[in-house]
Amino acid sequence: MTKGKKRGLLLYMIVLISLGIITQLVPEVTGALTKTEILQYENMQITDEVKCYIVRNETVHLAANAGTINYYIENGVKVRKNTKILDITPHSASSETSEYADIVTRLGKTNVTLTQMNCAQTGIVSYYVDGYEGYFTPEKMATLKYKDVEGLKIKPVNLTRKNTLAGEPLFKICENNYWYMIAWVDPSNIAKYEVGNSVKVDLPMGQVKANVEQMVDQGEKWLVIMKTTMFYEDFTKIRSTKANIITQDYSGIKVRNSSITTDKGVVGVYIKSKNGDFVFKPVKIITSDGITLLLMFPAFMIRMGKKSVL
């Protein structure tokens, strides 16, 4: 055999041996390059952005006669029934035109009283009235329609002043043992709610915990009624506000959807052990936001699953 042929045979053998080594190493190289993530214990919240309306048991007090107002109680103070809120020193009115005519018209005869000096019930004093005190009531709230409410122009008016005409609103008393928040929810989001469940409502001045009392199917929208016993600084003043309702608040291990795989029909993830091997372990999925999942599982470094079940 010539030297050229010997060199060719040697080169051929080297290539075969090299290919064999590469074939054995590829799985290990593939595993080393597999994308992994270190998991951490986190919270996941399921939320819903809505326009929230405040419903209270409240009574508006009107002036029985014209005169000068003398206040005794400040706004936001809780008082007992029959507490004297103010006095009116009678005198003839310089004008018969009331700047509160629209409010008085909206109020009608519902939830109003002419007991001008003393409060008619125990509650919190408020000098802010919007005229819808007889419209948004616990007795009527379940029958309110979205198409009727969405167009209302609600603006609380500060009633504090020096003088009053007969029949004008002076103040109102709001029961604070409990009150309600109502919101209209799209059908696509109603599955987030369940009667009896507790929710957290983020309002402009803080968070309030409440219970879902009732859910009313009104066709294009669902009316969700929530009841709370918590104190909220502005609750006697505001009628409507933007709110973020937290319907579920979970804790667990957060992973991407693509990390989940299946083995013989069992949902789980691959755990990377200390020696670099990947071992399949079942997991329990708590919830998902569509992009990530929350699991009941210890923190591990896992390999991205090849089979997605979501």
C-alpha positions as CSV (number, residue, x, y, z in Angstrom):
1,M,0.0,0.0,0.0
2,T,1.4,3.3,-1.0
3,K,2.0,6.2,1.4
4,G,-0.8,8.2,-0.2
5,K,-3.3,5.4,0.2
6,K,-2.2,4.9,3.9
7,R,-2.8,8.7,4.6
8,G,-6.2,8.5,2.9
9,L,-7.3,5.5,5.0
10,L,-6.0,7.2,8.2
11,L,-8.0,10.4,7.4
12,Y,-11.1,8.3,6.7
13,M,-10.8,6.6,10.1
14,I,-10.3,9.9,11.9
15,V,-13.5,11.3,10.3
16,L,-15.5,8.2,11.3
17,I,-14.3,8.3,14.9
18,S,-15.0,12.1,15.0
19,L,-18.5,11.6,13.8
20,G,-19.1,8.9,16.4
21,I,-17.9,11.3,19.2
22,I,-20.1,14.1,17.9
23,T,-23.1,11.9,17.7
24,Q,-22.7,11.0,21.4
25,L,-22.1,14.5,22.5
26,V,-25.0,16.2,20.7
27,P,-27.6,15.3,23.3
28,E,-25.4,16.7,26.0
29,V,-24.7,19.9,24.0
30,T,-28.4,20.3,23.3
31,G,-29.2,20.0,27.0
32,A,-26.5,22.5,27.9
33,L,-27.9,25.0,25.5
34,T,-31.6,24.4,26.5
35,K,-33.1,27.6,27.8
36,T,-33.7,27.6,31.6
37,E,-35.2,30.0,34.1
38,I,-34.8,30.4,37.9
39,L,-38.2,30.5,39.5
40,Q,-39.3,32.7,42.4
41,Y,-42.3,32.9,44.7
42,E,-44.6,35.7,43.5
43,N,-48.1,37.0,43.6
44,M,-50.5,37.2,40.6
45,Q,-53.6,39.3,40.6
46,I,-56.7,39.0,38.4
47,T,-58.1,42.5,37.9
48,D,-60.8,44.4,36.2
49,E,-60.9,48.1,35.4
50,V,-64.4,49.6,35.8
51,K,-66.4,52.7,36.5
52,C,-67.7,52.3,40.1
53,Y,-70.8,54.0,41.6
54,I,-71.2,54.5,45.3
55,V,-74.5,53.6,46.9
56,R,-75.4,54.7,50.5
57,N,-78.2,55.0,52.9
58,E,-78.4,58.7,53.2
59,T,-80.8,61.5,54.0
60,V,-80.6,65.1,52.8
61,H,-81.8,67.8,55.1
62,L,-83.5,70.8,53.6
63,A,-84.0,74.3,55.1
64,A,-87.5,75.0,56.5
65,N,-87.0,78.7,56.2
66,A,-84.6,81.3,54.9
67,G,-81.8,82.7,57.0
68,T,-78.2,82.8,58.1
69,I,-76.5,79.4,58.7
70,N,-74.4,78.7,61.8
71,Y,-72.5,75.5,61.6
72,Y,-71.6,73.3,64.6
73,I,-70.3,70.1,63.0
74,E,-67.6,69.8,60.4
75,N,-67.8,67.7,57.3
76,G,-66.9,64.0,57.7
77,V,-67.7,63.8,61.5
78,K,-69.8,60.9,62.7
79,V,-72.7,61.9,64.9
80,R,-75.6,60.3,66.8
81,K,-79.2,60.6,65.9
82,N,-80.7,64.0,66.9
83,T,-77.3,65.7,67.1
84,K,-77.6,69.4,66.3
85,I,-75.7,70.1,63.1
86,L,-76.5,73.7,62.5
87,D,-78.8,76.6,63.3
88,I,-80.5,79.1,61.0
89,T,-81.1,82.6,62.1
90,P,-84.3,83.6,60.2
91,H,-84.5,86.6,58.0
92,S,-86.2,87.6,54.8
93,A,-84.5,86.4,51.6
94,S,-82.8,88.9,49.4
95,S,-83.4,86.7,46.4
96,E,-86.0,84.0,45.5
97,T,-83.7,82.4,42.9
98,S,-81.9,79.3,44.2
99,E,-78.6,78.2,42.9
100,Y,-79.5,74.7,44.0
101,A,-82.7,74.4,42.0
102,D,-81.4,71.6,39.8
103,I,-80.3,69.6,42.8
104,V,-83.7,70.1,44.6
105,T,-85.5,69.0,41.4
106,R,-83.5,65.8,41.1
107,L,-83.9,65.0,44.8
108,G,-87.7,65.2,44.6
109,K,-89.3,63.9,47.9
110,T,-87.1,60.8,48.3
111,N,-84.6,60.6,51.1
112,V,-85.1,64.2,52.2
113,T,-86.3,65.8,55.4
114,L,-87.2,69.3,56.6
115,T,-85.7,68.6,60.0
116,Q,-83.1,71.2,59.5
117,M,-81.4,71.5,62.9
118,N,-80.8,67.9,64.1
119,C,-79.8,64.8,62.1
120,A,-82.5,62.3,61.5
121,Q,-80.2,59.2,61.9
122,T,-76.8,58.2,63.2
123,G,-74.1,58.5,60.5
124,I,-71.5,60.8,59.0
125,V,-72.2,64.4,58.2
126,S,-71.6,65.5,54.6
127,Y,-71.9,68.9,53.1
128,Y,-71.6,67.4,49.6
129,V,-74.8,66.7,47.6
130,D,-75.3,65.7,44.0
131,G,-79.1,65.3,43.8
132,Y,-78.9,61.6,43.1
133,E,-79.3,60.6,46.8
134,G,-82.8,59.2,46.0
135,Y,-81.7,57.6,42.8
136,F,-78.7,55.5,43.9
137,T,-80.2,53.7,46.9
138,P,-79.8,50.2,48.3
139,E,-83.5,49.5,47.5
140,K,-83.2,50.5,43.8
141,M,-79.6,49.6,42.9
142,A,-80.3,46.2,41.5
143,T,-82.8,47.7,39.0
144,L,-80.5,50.4,37.6
145,K,-79.6,50.1,34.0
146,Y,-76.3,50.9,32.4
147,K,-77.8,52.8,29.5
148,D,-79.6,55.1,32.0
149,V,-76.6,55.6,34.3
150,E,-73.7,56.0,31.9
151,G,-75.0,59.4,30.6
152,L,-75.6,61.0,34.0
153,K,-73.5,64.1,34.7
154,I,-72.8,63.7,38.4
155,K,-71.0,66.4,40.2
156,P,-71.0,66.8,44.0
157,V,-71.7,70.3,45.2
158,N,-70.3,71.8,48.4
159,L,-73.3,73.2,50.3
160,T,-71.4,75.2,52.9
161,R,-72.4,78.9,52.7
162,K,-73.5,81.9,54.8
163,N,-77.2,82.0,53.8
164,T,-80.0,79.7,52.6
165,L,-83.4,79.9,51.1
166,A,-86.3,77.8,52.3
167,G,-86.3,74.4,50.7
168,E,-82.6,74.4,49.8
169,P,-80.3,71.5,50.8
170,L,-78.2,72.0,53.9
171,F,-76.4,68.8,54.6
172,K,-76.9,65.0,54.5
173,I,-76.3,62.1,56.9
174,C,-74.7,58.9,55.5
175,E,-74.9,55.6,57.3
176,N,-71.4,54.3,57.5
177,N,-71.9,50.8,59.1
178,Y,-72.0,49.5,55.5
179,W,-72.3,50.9,52.0
180,Y,-72.2,49.6,48.4
181,M,-70.2,49.9,45.2
182,I,-71.8,48.9,41.9
183,A,-70.2,48.4,38.5
184,W,-71.2,47.2,35.1
185,V,-69.0,44.4,33.7
186,D,-68.6,43.0,30.2
187,P,-69.8,39.4,29.8
188,S,-66.2,38.4,28.9
189,N,-65.0,39.4,32.4
190,I,-67.9,38.2,34.5
191,A,-66.3,34.8,35.1
192,K,-63.9,36.7,37.4
193,Y,-66.7,37.3,39.9
194,E,-68.7,35.0,42.1
195,V,-71.4,35.8,44.7
196,G,-70.1,35.5,48.2
197,N,-66.4,36.0,47.1
198,S,-64.4,38.9,48.6
199,V,-62.7,41.4,46.3
200,K,-60.4,44.4,46.7
201,V,-61.3,47.7,45.1
202,D,-58.6,50.2,44.4
203,L,-60.1,53.7,44.6
204,P,-58.4,57.0,44.2
205,M,-57.8,57.4,48.0
206,G,-57.0,53.8,49.0
207,Q,-58.1,50.2,48.8
208,V,-61.4,48.9,50.1
209,K,-62.3,45.2,50.7
210,A,-65.8,44.2,49.8
211,N,-68.0,41.1,49.2
212,V,-69.8,40.4,46.0
213,E,-73.5,40.5,47.1
214,Q,-75.3,40.1,43.8
215,M,-74.7,39.7,40.0
216,V,-77.5,40.8,37.6
217,D,-77.5,39.7,34.0
218,Q,-78.7,42.7,32.0
219,G,-77.8,41.5,28.5
220,E,-74.9,43.5,27.1
221,K,-73.6,44.1,30.6
222,W,-73.6,42.4,34.0
223,L,-74.4,44.5,37.1
224,V,-72.1,43.6,40.0
225,I,-73.1,44.8,43.5
226,M,-70.4,44.8,46.2
227,K,-70.9,45.5,49.9
228,T,-68.3,46.8,52.3
229,T,-68.1,47.8,56.0
230,M,-64.7,49.5,55.6
231,F,-64.2,53.2,56.1
232,Y,-63.2,55.2,53.1
233,E,-62.3,58.9,53.6
234,D,-64.2,60.2,50.5
235,F,-67.2,57.8,50.5
236,T,-69.7,60.5,51.6
237,K,-68.6,62.8,48.8
238,I,-68.0,60.9,45.6
239,R,-70.7,59.1,43.6
240,S,-68.7,57.7,40.7
241,T,-65.1,57.0,40.1
242,K,-62.7,54.8,38.1
243,A,-61.7,51.7,40.0
244,N,-59.5,48.7,39.7
245,I,-61.2,45.6,41.1
246,I,-58.9,42.8,42.2
247,T,-61.0,39.7,42.0
248,Q,-58.4,37.1,42.8
249,D,-55.0,37.4,44.5
250,Y,-52.8,34.3,44.4
251,S,-49.3,33.3,45.6
252,G,-47.1,30.7,44.0
253,I,-44.3,30.0,41.6
254,K,-44.5,32.1,38.4
255,V,-43.4,30.6,35.1
256,R,-44.0,31.2,31.4
257,N,-46.7,29.1,29.6
258,S,-44.0,27.6,27.4
259,S,-42.3,26.1,30.4
260,I,-45.2,23.6,30.9
261,T,-45.1,20.2,29.2
262,T,-46.8,16.8,29.6
263,D,-45.5,13.3,30.2
264,K,-48.0,10.5,29.8
265,G,-50.8,13.0,30.1
266,V,-49.5,14.5,33.3
267,V,-48.8,18.3,33.4
268,G,-45.4,19.3,34.8
269,V,-42.0,20.8,34.2
270,Y,-38.5,19.6,33.8
271,I,-36.2,20.2,36.8
272,K,-32.5,20.6,36.2
273,S,-30.6,18.6,38.8
274,K,-27.2,19.3,40.2
275,N,-25.5,16.9,37.8
276,G,-27.2,18.7,34.8
277,D,-29.9,16.1,34.1
278,F,-33.5,17.1,33.5
279,V,-36.1,15.3,35.5
280,F,-39.9,15.6,34.9
281,K,-42.0,16.6,37.9
282,P,-45.8,17.1,38.0
283,V,-47.1,20.5,39.1
284,K,-50.5,22.0,40.0
285,I,-51.5,25.1,38.1
286,I,-53.1,27.7,40.3
287,T,-54.1,30.3,37.7
288,S,-52.9,32.1,34.5
289,D,-52.9,35.6,33.1
290,G,-52.6,34.2,29.5
291,I,-48.8,34.7,29.4
292,T,-47.6,33.3,32.6
293,L,-48.7,30.6,35.1
294,L,-48.7,30.4,38.8
295,L,-47.8,26.9,40.2
296,M,-47.8,25.2,43.5
297,F,-44.2,24.1,43.3
298,P,-40.8,24.7,44.9
299,A,-38.3,27.1,43.2
300,F,-36.3,25.2,40.6
301,M,-34.3,25.8,37.4
302,I,-36.4,24.2,34.7
303,R,-36.1,23.4,31.0
304,M,-38.6,25.0,28.6
305,G,-41.2,22.3,27.8
306,K,-41.5,21.1,24.2
307,K,-45.2,20.5,24.5
308,S,-47.5,23.3,25.5
309,V,-50.8,22.5,27.1
310,L,-52.1,26.1,27.2
